[in-house]
Each structure stands twice: as structure tokens, then as C-alpha cells.
């Protein structure tokens, strides 16, 4: 039987310190430091939403005169990159799902 989305485990990078990309640094229920694919996607989505919210707050601060143009441009460019990455990941997941659904059993 094929396991659910949470059946795939991603291991943190060697050393376990610092940023580990999509895998993050959270521990799974197994307690071995692995992160499931579903958890990794959830962490990536949360990080993307945080980046978008930060860009929005910097833009609002700029309208009130508390942030300069450079800060706004940096925040908006970061949000744009995060959104493009999220859309690319979504497209790859949908493409993989459609390919699997076309397979004969």
C-alpha cells in the first residue's frame, strides 16, 4: 500500500545546525529529527505567508513615513521571490499528481 503524504521523511542536513531548507529543523513524531513531506510543505507555506505579511507591513510603514523606499523594494522583491517559489512548487506537485493519476494499474 502506498503511504499518505506524511509517509515521506526528509532528514535535516549534516550537523543539524542552521537553516535546512524545506525540511526545517522541527522533529517529527518519530523523534529522530526527520521531517515529513507534509510538515516541510507546511513550513514552506508558513514562511511564504510570513514574507508576504512582512512586505505588506513595510509598505504600510512607508506610507506613514516610517520606512524608506529601499526597505520597501527589498521586502517586495523578497515577497515576489517567495510567491514565485510557492507557485513553482504547487505547479510541480499538480504535475506529479496528474502524471501519477494517468498511470495504469
Protein Blocks (a to p, Z undefined) as FASTA:
>chain_A
ZZdfklpccdddehjiajehjnomadcfkonopacfklmmmmmmmmmmmmmmmmmmmmmm
mmnopacfklmmmmmmmmmmmmmmmmmmmmmmmmmmmmmmmpcZZ
